[in-house]
Amino acid sequence: MNTVAIVIARGGSTRLPNKNLLKFNGRTLIGHKVWQLRQCGLIDRIVVGSDSDEILASAQDEGAKIIRREPEYCDEKSRSWNEVIHDMVSKVEGETIVWAHCTNPCIKPETYAKALEAYGESENDSLVSVTQFRNHIWWDGNPLNFDPKAKEHTVAAKLRPVYFQNGGIFIAHRLLMLEKKYVYGDDPLLFDIEAGEATDVDTWEDLDRAAAYYFKR
């Protein structure tokens, strides 16, 4: 299958200025992500879309094909997320799309490869990376995954796990993404990535935590 990785990265950032150009492992975050995807071995080409000359140059230096995105698809206000996805996917060719974010800098190349293999072997229409969460959770004032009135307390390790999307990997057929205007379909395979590897950088503290995991793993 012809597999294309898409990474979008806008020039502005609300909480962490110039986030996508911050240094990580000797590269910018966007450059580091392109490098990781290139090491995967199962991705035919990588396409980076941005409104920033610096981001595009950094991605191109690492071997990515670059696409300049229109400003209205980059300001998080003018267009919905669904419109952003459809616009970017419509600009590339290929069969299978791996949608990745440079703000998950710890995801290993072999993890991308395992995700692609799992997707290819499954009967699901798409794949979403998630992280397992086993804690006593309350939702809207009520216990979500445990019974506090039970005769015997259930320890966290024995709770039914809850999963949250970590934003690291989304895989689907290009035509499905265009049809749904989304990065996965109605029946996604949940691909579990442990919390450290899935770290999403949105603050300085996140960046420190990602570096600590990456360089000590």
Order of alpha helices (4+ residues) and beta strands (2+ residues): beta-beta-beta-alpha-beta-alpha-beta-alpha-beta-alpha-beta-beta-beta-beta-alpha-beta-alpha
